[in-house]
Amino acid sequence: MNRKPFKYEGWLYGLAFLLAIALRLIGLGHMPLNDFEARLALQSLHLANGLKPVLDAHPAYILFTMPLFFLYGGGMNALARLVPALVGSALMFTPLLFQDRIRPRPSLILAFFIALDPGLVAVSRQAGSPILALTFLVFALGLLNKNDFRKAGIFAALALLGGPAIWAGLLGLALSLAIYQAAKLRFSDEDKAKPFSMDASQRNEFFIAIAVTLLLAGTLLFLVPNGLSAALASIPAYLSGWRAVVKVNISWLFISLLAYQPFALLLCILAVIRGWVKASRKIIPLSIWFVVALILAVIYPARQISDLVWVLIPLYALAALELMRFINIFPEERAETAGAILLTAFLWVFGWLNFTSTVWSIPGESTFNQHLIMVIGSVVLLILSIVLVAFGWSVRVAQRGLVWGLGLSLGVLSLAGTLGVTGLRGAFNPELWWQPSIPLQADLLTTTVDDLSEWSKGYDDGVPVVIIGIDSPALEWALREHSPKIANFFDASEPPALIVTTNEFDPNTISPYRGQDFSWKFTTSWVAAQPRDWLKWLAYREMPQTNETIILWASNDLFINAAP
């Protein structure tokens, strides 16, 4: 059934898109590429340079980034992340494809949730395919919902090129659908959704579009034939993760949801309870998808925080449906509701400030106890205040005051997380959604090598660099303009002008060099973190960190004041 768009709907979607693209593009190249990002970016760069590298199981990212490098004539951090950023920005338009099922206003709320979510912003700013798999698959589902089978097939094929992440998404959807069908639940008549079906001709149209798109996009118009084999390699890559060694603790996933999506999680829980009590046809399928996607992310041994992207879509869809119930405020209730909102926000801020003070105190000390009492007192006072508002005015006013007051308070936390994952505050304020091991001084290393090259040759990329004993794609990416070569040992017969080694190696025993150390692979100690460290991170984004040191050695011949 077609629904009439409401006033300013187009402008509001435009605003959501501007927010989405700004958060994903501003300072996109500020953070250096880590090893995972650099490995994929290097493969794309090598393709652009006419080489034929073996491709990882992320063909969509590698193939779609290659033309950017080719047109630019080289690689740069921002270009390496541009495709995921643009595709991730487009994800906020997908609610338009489901308006017949969740109505226009909840769809718009969902679009803003997607645009501002910290997790979706984070993966959109990383070189890789998870956000491509998610976005293309949701577009394919939306177009199937609109009975546009040809376009749905095109996006389904693009999703299949999205790397190992696509199989987690498809598995979650398949299991959710099976559970939903097997349950045979008794639904209410509220907003009955239209059934989905395809006849033979529509199936043919859908699968032909998939086949043609896989052939063309998977080979980049036949320029990269091994792109299809990389797509097939995503299946064993995902399956091998079920035998991998666990590196990400299960608790980190739940901490991430509580830290980055607190308000959406609260609304989601309320929606699930209400939906199952009333047997809502809208809520139950989404709640099953949410739970299944979360369970799959938790039990997968090779889990990453980025696996939560499959959880976020049903989470925010449920949150948008629930928030819509609190939008309408009668004119005669506005003054009382505004007071309840301000009271809720004030008590929350008061409790939060006292909570942040406890992380600097030792448990048992008088200062710690005082702040803890203040936190507990603010929660108790909030509950009593809302109860009094319900009895003094109405339950409606109390509900809307509590929800919007918490939305105001918890929304600030989520927005702070969104700004944090952009990396504009630097690597010293770590975020769970970041890829591990950030090369902290990659830009400084590159600048130093450029300066040495310019002093000795007259141009900044004239001296090649040899990397000895270090396996780091991020290092190769940082030095990509200097034709880096990987070696396992120092060749004394032809000593290189510039070498990069670990801090245990000293070439001066063989040939005269001057060295400068750099911080490399800056790693947050999530594994060793204690509860007190987690509280400090939640309040101030501080967490113990370690770094690996590398040394750039320059031959004495490169310096003007070198001894003859």
N, C-alpha and C positions, 0 to 999 in steps of 0.2 A: 504494500500500500504506500503510495506517495504521500509524503508529509510536507506541508507548507513550511518553507524556511522562515525563521523568525527574523525580526528586525536586526540589522547590522551583522547578520551571521557571516557574510563574506568578509567584512572588515575585521571581525574578531578572529576568523581563521587566518587572515593575513597577518594580524598582530602575533598570533601564535607562531606562525612560520618565521617571522622576523626574529622573535625571541629564540626560536630553535636554531636558526642558522647563525645568529650572532654568538650564541653560547658554544657552538661547534666550530666556528671559524676564527674567532678572536684569539690571537696568540697561538695559532695552531702549530707553528713550528718552534715554539719556545722551548718545549721539553725535548731533549735529545732522544733519538730512537734507541730503544733497548735491543737486546739480542733477538728476541722474537720478531719485533717489527722490522729490524734491519735485515734479517735473513730474507724475509719476503720482499722487502723493498729492493734489495740487491738483485734478486732474481728478475724483478721487473726492469730494473736498470740494465741488467745484462741483455735482456731481450731487446730493449730499446737500442742498445749498442750493436745489435746484430749477432750476438752470441746465442748459444743454444744450451742454457743451463738445465739441469734436472729440476723440475718444478715441484714444490711442496703441494700438499693437498688443499690449497687455497686458490684455485684458478680464477675465481671472480675478481679477487683483489689484484692478483698479479697481472692478469690480462688487461683489466680496465685501467690500471695505473700506468701501464707501459706507454700508451700514447701520450700521456702527460709528460713523461720523461723524454720521449722522443721529440715532442714539440719544443720543450724547454731546452733541450740539448744537454741534459744532465739531470741529476737528482737534487732535491732539497727536502728538508723535513716537512714543510707545509704541503708540498706536492705529494709526498709519500702518504699523507693522511687525508688528502682532499676528497678522494672518492668515498671513503667511509663517512666523512663529515657531511657531504652532500646527500648521500643516500640516507644517512641517519636523520637528517633534517626533514626529508620527505616523509618519514614514518608518521609524522603528526597529521598527515592528510588521510591516513587509512580509516579513521573513524567515520569519514564521509561515506565510505562504502558499506557501513553497517547501520546507517540511520534508520532503516526500516525495522531493525531488530532492537536497537537501544534508544531510538528517538534522537531528534536533532540536538536538544540541549545537553543531555548526558554525553553525546558525541563530542560536542564542543569542549566540555569539561575534560573529557579524555584527551582531546588534542592538546590542551594546555598542560595536562599532567605529563604527556609524552615529551612535549617541548622542553619542560623544565626539570625532568627527572635526572638526578645525579648519575645513576647507572647508565642510562641510555646516552647521556652526554659523554660520559667517560669512554664507552666503547666506540662511540662515533668519532672520537678524537684519537683513536689508536689505529695504526696501520695493521689491517687484518680483515678477516671476512665475517666474524660473528654478526655484526650489525647488518651486513649485506644479506646474510641468510635470513635473519629475522624480518627485515623490511620486505624483501622480495616475497617471502612466504606469506606474510600478512596481506600484502597486496594481492597475491594469488587467491587467497581465501576470500577477500573482499570482492574481487572480480567474479569469482564463482558465485558468490551471493547475489551479484548483480546480473547473473546469467550471461556474462561476457566471456565466453569460454576460450576464444582465441587469445585475448589479452591475458586471461588467467593462465593459459598454458605457457605464454612467454615468460611471465613472472615466476611460474613454477620451475621452469627450466633454469632461470637465473638463480633461483634459490638453491637448486641442486648443485650449482657451481660455487656455492657459498662455503665449502669446506666442511670439516667434521661437525661443526655446530649444527648444520641443518638436520643431521640424523637425530640429535637430541630433541630438536623441535618436532620433527615428524613422529618420533616414537612417543613423545608426550601427547601429541594430538591423537594419534591412533589409539593409545591406551585410554585416553579420556573419552573418546567416542565409543569405544567398546564398553566401558563401564557405564556410560550414560544409557546406551541401548539395552544393556543387560539388566539394569536396575528396574526398568519399566515403571518409572515413577508416575504417580498420579498428579498431574499438574493442575494449577488453577487456570481459569479462563482468562486471566489478566494478560493482555497483549500477546495472544497466541502467535507464535512465529510461523512463518510459512515454511513448509517442508522443502528440503533441497533434493533435487533429482536431476538426472541427465538421461536423455534418450540416446540411441545409438549414434545418430549424426552428431550430436553435441559432444559425445565422448570422442568420436573420431577427430572432430575439430580441435578438441582440447589436447589430445595426445600427439596429433600432427604438429601443432604449434610447439609442444615440448620438444619433439624430435628435431624440428627445423632450428629452433633457437639453440638447442644444445650443440648442434653441428656448427652453426654460424658463430655464436657467442663463445662457445667452448673452444674454438680454434682461432678466435679473433679474425673472422673472415678468412680462414685457412692459412693465416700467417704463422700460427703457433699450433701445429697439429698435436703436440703432446699435451695441450690443455685438457683434452678429453680424458687422457690417462690420469692426469692429476685429479680430475673430478672423480673418477672411479677410485682413486687412491684414498679419497676421504672416507670411504666405508671401512677399510681395514684400519685406518688411522683412528676412527672413532671406536671401533671394536677393541683395538689394542689398549684403549684407555681403561677398559674394564679389568685389565690385568696389571695396570700401572701401580707404582708405589704412591701412596697417598702423600701429598705435599700440602694440601690446603685443609685445615681442620674444619670439621662440620660446623663447629660453633661460630666460625667466621661468617658463614652464610647468614645465620640468624642475627649476629651482631650487625651485619651489613644492612639487613632489612630494618632493624630497630634504629640504626643510626641515620640511614639515608631516606627511608620511606615510612617514618613513624605515623604520620597522619593518614596516609593511604592505607597502611596496615590496620589502623584502628577502624577506618571506614569499611575496609574489606571484611573484617571480623563481624561487624554489625550487619553487613549485607548478607553474609553467609548464614548467620543465625536467622535473620528475617526470611531469607529466601527458602531455607529448608522448612521452616515452620509453616510458611504459606504455600509451599510447593510451587515456587515461581519458576516458570519456564525460562526466564532470562538468567536468574541467579544460579540455578543448579548446574547447568553445563559449564559456566565460567568457574564456579567454585571447584568442580571436579578437575578442570584443566589446571587451576591454580595449585591444588593439592598434588596432583600427579607430577606437574613440572617441578614443584619443590622437592618432592620425594626423589625424582630422578637426579636432580642436582645434588642432593645430599648423599645418595648411595653410590654415585659414580666415583670410582677411585681416583681418576685423573681430574677431578673437579677443579674448576676455577671460579673465582667470583663472577666472572663474565657469564657463566652458565645461568645466572639468575635473570638474564634478559628474557628468557622464556617464561619466567615467573611474573615479570613485571607487567606484561600485557594484560593477562586476566586479573592481576591485582588491581591495576588502575581502572580497568573496565568495571569491576565490582565497586571500587571506590567512587567512580563517577556516578554510577547508578544510585548509590547510597547518599552521596552528597546532594544529588538532585532533590531528594526528599526534604532537605532543609533550606532550599532556596527561597521558597515562598514565605514571606513575612507580611502579615496583615498590617495595614497602616496604623491601626490602634495598638499594635504590639511593638512598634519599632523602637520607641523610647525605652521600654523595659528590656527589650532584647539587646539593644545597644549597651545598656548598663550591665547586663549579664555577661556580654562579650568582653567588655572592658575589665570586669571583675575577674573573670576566668583568666584573661591574658595577664593581668597584674599578679595574681597569685602564682601563676605558672612562672613568670619571670622572677618573682621573689624566690620561689623554690629553686629555680635553676641557678641563680646567682649563689645561693647557699650551697648547692650541690658542687658547683665549680670550686668553691672555697675548700670543700672537704678533701680534694685531691692533694692539697698542699699540707695537710695536717696528718699526723700519725694517729691511727685508731686508738682510742683510749684517752687521748689528751683532752683537756677541757675545751679547747678550741674546736676540735673535731666533733665532740659531743654536742656543742652548742649549734654548730652548723647543721648537724644531722637532725637535731630536734626541730630546727627551723624548716628543714625539708619536709619532715613528716607532718609538722604542724600546718604547713601550707597546703599539703594534700588533704588533710582532714578538714581544714577550713574551706577548701574548694568544694568538697563533697557536701558539707553542711550548708554552704551558701546556695548551691544548686538545689538542694532539697527545700530550703526556705523559699527560693524563687518559685519552685513548682507549687508549693502550698500557698504562697502569697499572691502569685499572679496566675500562672497556668503551666501545665506540663510542656506545652508547645514552646513557651518562652524559655523555660529552663533547658529544653533540648537544644534549641537553636542557639542559645547563649553559650552552652557548653561546647557544642560542635564547632561553631565559628570562632569561639575563643581559643580552643585547642588548635583549630586550623590556622589561626593567626600565629600562635606560638610555635607549634610544631612545623608549620610551613617555613618559618624563618630558619629552623635547623636544616630542613631539606634544601632550602635555597643556598645556605652557607655550604652545604655539601656539594651542591652543583657548582658553585664558584670555586670550591677547593679542587674538584677533579679536573678543572681546566688546566691546572698546573701553573697558573699565573703567580701563585704565592711561592713557588719554588719547591724543590724536592725535600726541603727540611720539614715540610708539613705533609707527611705521607697520607695517602688515601688507600683504602682497601681495594678500590676498583682499578688502581694502577697496575700495570704489568711490573713484575719484580725486576730488581737489579737495574737501576737507572744509571747510565754513564754520566756522572755529575759534571765532569769537566771536559766533555767532548768538544764543546765549542772553543774552550781555551787551548786544548791540544791542537785542534785544527788551525787556529790562528797562529800558534807558535810555529807549526810546521810551514805554514804559508810565509811567515816572516823570514824564516831561515832560508827558504827556497828563493825568496825575492832578493835577499842580501847576496846570495851566492850566484844566482843565475839571472836575476833581473826580472823574473816573473814568478808568481806565487805557486805555480804547480809544476815547476821544473825539476824538482828533486824527488825521485821515487822513494818509497818507504818500505822497509822489510819488517814484518812482524814475526818475532821469534818466540815460540813456546806459549802463545796465547791464542785460545780458540774463542774469538768474540766477533760475531758478525757486526755488532755495534761499532767495534773499532775499525773494521773494514769500511763500514759505511761512513764513519767520520773522516776517514782518510781517502775516500773514493776518488778525489781529484788527483791523488798522488800515486796512482797505479800500485796499490799495496800488494805485496807478495807475502805469502805465508811460508815460513821456513821452520824446520825443527831444530836447526843448529846454526851456529855462527860460522860463516865461510871466511876463514882467515886469509885465503888466497885472493879474494875479492871483497874486502870489507865494504859494506854499504855506507852511503853517506848518512842516512838516517835509519835508525832501527828503534823499534818499540819492544820492550821486554818486560818480564816480571821484575819485581824489585830484588829478586835473589841473584839475578845475572849481572855481571860487571864485565863489559867488553874491554876495559882498560888493561886487563891482563894480557890482551892480544894486540890491541891497537889503541892509539890515543883518541878518546871520546870525551865529550862533556855531556852531563846528564841533567835532566829535570824531571822530578816526579809529579804525577797527576793522580787525583782521586778517580777511581773507576769502579763501576758496579756498586753503586751506593744502594745498600740493601736494608730494608726495614726488618727488624727482628720480631716479626709477628709470632713466630714459633716460641720464642723464649719469653714472650710478654706475660707478665703476672696480672692478676685482676686490677691491681693499682695502676699498672701501665695502661690498661684498657680504659679505665676511668679518666686518666689524664688525656689519653688520645681522644676520647669522646668529647671532653670539654675543650681541649686546646690543640688537638691534632699533633700531639707530641708523643713520640714512640722511640725507644732505643734503636739506633741505626749503626751499621758497620759499613766500611768501604774497603775495597781492594785497591791497592796502589800499583800503578804501572810507571815505567820510566821511559822517557824519550831520550835517546842517545844521538848526539850529533857529532859527526867527525870533526876533528880540529881543523881540517882543511876548509870547512865552511865559514870559518871566522876570520875576520880581517887581521885580528891581533894574534893569530896562531903563530907559534914558533916555526921558523923555517926548517 
